[in-house]
Amino acid sequence: MNLAVKCHAAKTVTVESNTDLVARCEHALVLLLTHRGNPSAEIERVLAEDPQCVFGHCLRAAMIVRADAIAARSTLAESVAAIEAACPDIDDPARQHAAAARAWLEGDPAIALERYGDIVIDWPRDVLALVVAHALDFRLGRRRMMRDRIAQVLPEWDAAMRGYATVLAMYAFALEENGQYRRAEKMARRALALDPRHAGAIHVVAHVMEMQGRSRDGLAFLTATQSAWVEGTGFSVHLAWHRALLQLDSDDPNSALATYDAQIANEQSDISELADASALLWRLELRNIEVSRRWRRLSDRWELQSLAGARPFYIVHAMMAFVAAGRAAAAARVLEALPRTDSNAAALALSEEALAPLFCEALLAFSRSDYAACVDRLTRVRHIAHRCGGSLAQCDLIHLTFTEAALRAQKARLARALVAERTAQKPASRLNWLLQQRLTMMMPGMHETRTLAVD
């Protein structure tokens, strides 16, 4: 077995004589790493044939934790128990995987991250532990560690190893999330040189171009690579979402709507895809684009989605749909279900949990045209808005809502500061140019130079 691309635990504890099952586990791991196909379904078939396949259980556990699949907790418990029974030695790599997954199962993702991170330190080629640690770093808002964790293992990898393109793509995404856009794009293109159809690497390049305001380049790139990501990948809907963001940034809302209808409004969407749908429609709402029919349909899908135990990031996106569709009862249920935290510094460090209730209240105020109240709520959390539980592009929706609310509330000085902030980050953005035009109409003399009188 080539262990450079799979869990080191497989080498030490997998004793299956059926080499076909081992090969199928390896194939499922490759699907997981490249975001292709349905690795979970493949693993379920393996475990149905051999319920004691430790490699299969390690894969299943990692997939569940990586996806934050709350609904699969009982399945995860089965896999953790199976690994623990087969591997009594607590120092066994597979047992360490089980211990990390158990921490997540018990509601402590930070401890789970610590344990997966320990595995990576001991076994830097354990790509399964690495992808889970990467996902947890991202969800917990630990952007710097997300970058540095990959940097720590890179010297142990090279282009001859299967899975190297995925390691490069993860590093590229971490660089992008730390604002290192040039290095991120360079690293993502290195991954694409190894695997031209790697959806994760394609995502990073599109992400960088969107963050830099390179709308034309981004749209051309997504069109050129479309055959690699448009169907059958874990990024199919999300890359369509990035395409729509680029179209909006080019002041082309009609194309963004067409992208939504053709590629995002999928009746079979999972919760992350529903969040993408909400985030796009809310941006269109901020532009005064008529999308009420689409909100109603999306709200229907959110109503069918269980939010029990869901991350605040997803609950906020459900709230967008409910307030925009005028479903006050559903919005009230969401608001009541959110955990409440103290407003002290320690609580606000929790970011996602602290941010969600105030952002939901801000969304509700915005939908009622109470823009001053919206500004008030967002003022309290703007310093942690970049830690909303999603990427920088996803978290930008908070700043965009804040800016729009300030403009509509006629808070000219605040709006001027927020528009200037956006423009400094993306000076080529057509959307930011339109915001500047509105601000100029509000403050005709905003560009006049003022001088201080000096005695």
N, C-alpha and C positions, 0 to 999 in steps of 0.2 A: 504494500500500500504506500502511496505517496502521501506522507503525513504533513507536508508543507501546506496542504490546502484544507486540512480538516482537524477536528478536535484531537489533540494529543491523547486524550483519554481512550480513543478507539484502539490505539496501538496496545495499550496496556491491559485493557479489560475485555475487548471484543474477542470471543472465542468461537464464533459461529463458523461451522464448517461450510455453510452454504455461501460460497463466494458471490453468488448472484445477489443475495441480500446486502452484502457489504458493498458491492458495486452500486446497488440502487441507493444505499445511504450516501455514498460518495456523490452520486448524481444529484440527489436532493440537496446536498450541501452546495454543489456548484450552482444549482438553480437559486438557492438562497443568496449566494454571494453576488450573482449577476442580475437578481431581480426578475428572473424569467420564470414562466410557467407557474406551477403550483407545487412547491416543495412540500408543503404541509400534507397535501393529499398523498404524495408519494410515500412519506414517512408513515402515514396512517396505514397504508397498504402493507408496508414492511412489518409494522408492529402487529397487524392482524395475523400475519403469517408466523411471526416469531415474537411473542410478547416479552421475551427476555433479552431482546436485542439492545444491549446497553448503548451502543452507538446511536441507535434509533431514538432511544429515550433522551440521550443528551441533545440530539438535534431538536426533538419535539419541545423539550423544556426551553432551549435557547430561543426557538421561534416564538413561543408564547410570551416569554419575558420581553424579547425584542419588540414584539408588536404591542405590548401592553394590553394583551387580550384578557380583560377581566372576566369575560364570559367563559373562558377556558380554564378557570382555576381548578376545577375538579379533575380535568384531564392532566394538568400540570402536577397535581398532587399524586396522581397515579404514576407518572413518570419518575418523580422524585423518589417515591417509595420503592419503585422497581430498581433504580440505581443504587439506593442505599442497601437494599437487600442483596444485590449482586456484588457490591463492593464494600465489604465491612471495614477495610482500611481507610481511615479518614484522610490519609495523605494521598490516596489514589486520585489521579487527575479527574476521573469521572465523578468520584465522590465530591470533589471540590466543585464541580459543575452543579451537582445536586444541592450542595450547601448554599451556593449563590442563588439558585432558583428558589430554594426554600425561603430565603430572606425576602424575596419579592412576594412570594406566596403569602407570607406573614405580614405583608403591608409595609415593608421597609426597603424601598428601592435604593436608598443610599447605602445600606449595608450590602445589598445585592451587588451594587456597583463596586463597592470596595472589594468584595470577594472575587468578582469576575476580573477586576484589575489585578488582584494578587496572582491569579492564574496566568495572566498575560506577562507579568513580571517573571514568573518561573518558566513559562513556556511561550516565548515571544512569537512562535509560529502557530500557536493555537488560535487559528483565525476565527473559530466559532466563539470563543470567549471574547475575542477582540471586537467582533461585530456587535455583540450584546453590550459590552462596555461602552462602545461608541454610541449606541442608541440611548443608553441610560445617561451618559454624559450630556447628550443633546437634550433629552427630556428634562433633566434637572437643571438645565441652564448653565452647565459648567463648560463654557466654550473654550476657555484656555486649556483645560485639562483634556478636552476632546482633541484638541490639536496636539498637545504634548504627548499624550498617550501613544498616538500613532508614530510620532517622531522617535519615541523611545525604542520602538521595535523595527523601524525601517532598516537599520543596518543588518538585521538578521534575515532580510528578504532580498530577493533579486529577481530579475525578469525571467529566469528559467523556471521559477516556481509558479505552479497554477495558483491562482488567487491573488497574485501580485497586483493585477489591474484593480482588483477590489480594494486592496490596501491603499494603493495610490489614490483611488477615487474617494475613499473615506478621508484621507489626509487632505485632499483638495477641498472637500466640503468643509472640513474643520478650519482650513486656512481662510476660506471665504467667509465663514461665520465670525472670524476674527478680523475681518476687514482687509486681509492680505490678498487683494483681488488678483494682482498680476501673478503671484506665485500660485494661487489657486488654479487659475486658468492653465498655467504651464503644467502643473501636476496633473490636472484632468486630461489634458491633451496627451500627456505621456501614457496615461491609462488607456486612452482611446487608440493610441498607436499599437498597444498590445491587444486590445479588444475593441474594435471600431463600433460594436453594437452594445457596449456597456451602458445601460440606461442610467446608472448612478453617476458615471462620468459625464454623460450628456447633460444630466441635471445640473451638475456643478457649472459647466460652461454657460448654460442658459441663465443660471442664478447670477453668476458674475456679471454677465451682460445686462441683466435687469437692474442689478444694484448700481452699476456704473451709468445707467441711462443710455446704453447702447442699443436702443430699441430696434433699429434697422438691422444691425448685426445679429441680434438675438433672434429675430423673426426668420432671417435667412438661414441661420444655423439650425433652428428647429425644423424648418422645411427640408433642409438638406439631410437631416438625420431621422426624419419622421418614420421611415420604414422600420427603424430599430426600436422605436418606443411607443408607437401609436396604439399597438394592440399587444396583449399578452405579457405586459411587464408590470411591476409594482409601481412604476412611475407614469403609466399611461394617462391617467386623469390629472395627476399633479403637473406633468409637463404641459398638458393642455392648459392648465391654470396659469402656468408661467407664460405661455403664449398669449393668453388673454390679457395678462398684466402688461406685457410688452405692447400689445395693441392699444390698451388704454393709455399707456404712457406716450404713445404716438398720436393721441387724440383721435382714436378710431373706435369709438364705442360700438358701432354697428358690427364690426368684425369680432369684437370681444363677445358680443351677444351671440353671434353665429357660432363661435367656438364653444360657448357655454351650451348651446342647444345641441350641437353635434357631438361634443366630446366629454362634457362634464355632467350634464343632466341625465345621469344613468340611473335607471330604476333599481339596479342591483348594487348601488354604491355602498361601501362600508363607511364607518364613521369618519375616517380621515378624508374620504372623498366628499362626504356631506359637508365637512368643514370647508373644503376648497370651494364648494358650490356657494356656501353662505358668504365666504370672504369675497368672492367675485361679485355676487349680487349686491353686497353692501357697498362695494366700491362704485358700482353703477348707480346705486341709490344716492350716494354722495354727489354724483354728477347730475342728479335729477333726471336720470334715464328711467322711463316707464318699464318696470319689471314686476308689477303687482301679480300678474298671472303666474309668473315663475316662482315668486315667493310662496304663493298658495300651494303649489305643487311640492316645493321643497319642504314647506312646513308639514305637509302630510307625511313625507318620508321621515322627518325628524320626530313626528309624533309616534311613529312605529319603532323608533330606535330607543332601546333601553339606555338611560343615562345613569343607572345605578352604578356607583363606583367609577364612573367615567372621570377622566382628568378634567380639571376646570377649563383647560384650553378648548375642549370639545363642547362643554356646557355653554361657554360664551358664544360659540358659533351657532348652537341651537337657539340661544336667546336672540341672536340677530334675526333668524328666520321668523321666530314667533312675534317679535315686536314689529317687524316690517310687514308681516301678514295681518297684523291687528288681532292676534290671538292672545288676548290679555290674560285669560285663565292659564294658558300654558306658560306664558312668560312669568306669571306670578309663582307657579309651581317650581319653575327653574330657579327663580331668585330665592325662594324659601329653602330649596334643597342645598344651596351652596353653603359650604362651611364658612363660618365667620371667624376672622382673626382680629387680634388687637391691632391698633394702628401704631404701635410702638416700633422702633427700629428692628427689633429682633423678629417680630412677626412679618414685617415687610420684606425681610430677607428671604422669606419663603416664596416670594415672587408670584408664581402662578396662583397659589392659593389666596394670597393677599390681593392680587390684582383683579381676580375674576369678579367678586361681588361689586366693586366700584365700577368696573367696566360695564357690567350688566346694567347697573343703575344708570350709567351714562348713555347706554344704548336706548334704554327705556325713555330717558329724558329727551334724547334726540328725536325719537319717533313721535313724541308729543310736541315737538317744536320748541321745547324748553331748552334752548341752546346754552343759556347761561348756566343752568344746572348741570348740563353735560360738561361744560368747561370746568365747573367746580369739581366734579368727580374726577375728571381726568388730570386736573392739576395735582391732585393728591398722589397719583401713582405714576406720573410721567417719568420719574427717575428710575422706575423698574420696568417700564414698558418694553424694554428690549429683552426682558426675561419672561415673556408671556407664555412660554412653553412650546413655542414654535421657532421657525427660522427668523432671521432678521427681516426677510421679505414679508413673512406672515405677521410679525410684530409691528411692522410699519403701518398696518391698518389702524392701530391705536393712534399713532401720530397723525395720520391722515384724517381720522375722525375728529381729533382734537383741533386740527387746523381748520377744518370745515366748520366746526361748531363755533370757533372763535370768529370766523368771518361772518357767519349768520347772526351771531350775537352782537355784532358791531363792536367787538373788542379789538379795536384797530391796532393798538400797540402790540398786544399779544399775537395777533394774526401776523403782523409784520415780522416779529421775531421767529415765529414758526415757519413762515414761508421762506425767510432767509436761511433758516437751518436746512430746510429741504433742498433749496437751490444750491447751497454749498456742497451738499452731498451728491446731487445729480444735476449739474448745470445744464446738461443737454436735454433734460426732460421737457417734453412738450407740455405735459400736465403741470409741471411746476411753473412753466411760463404762463399758462392760463391762470394759475393762482396768483401770480404776480400782477397780471392784468386786472383781476378783480380787486386786488389790494390797492392798486393805483387809483381805481375808480372810487374806492372808499376813502383814500387819503391822497388827494391830488398833489399835495406838496411833499410826499414822502421822500422824494429824491433830492429835495433842496438841502444844501449844505448849511449846517448850523455851526457857528463858532462860539467859543467861550470868551466872555469878556475878561480881560486880564488887566488888573490895575497897574 
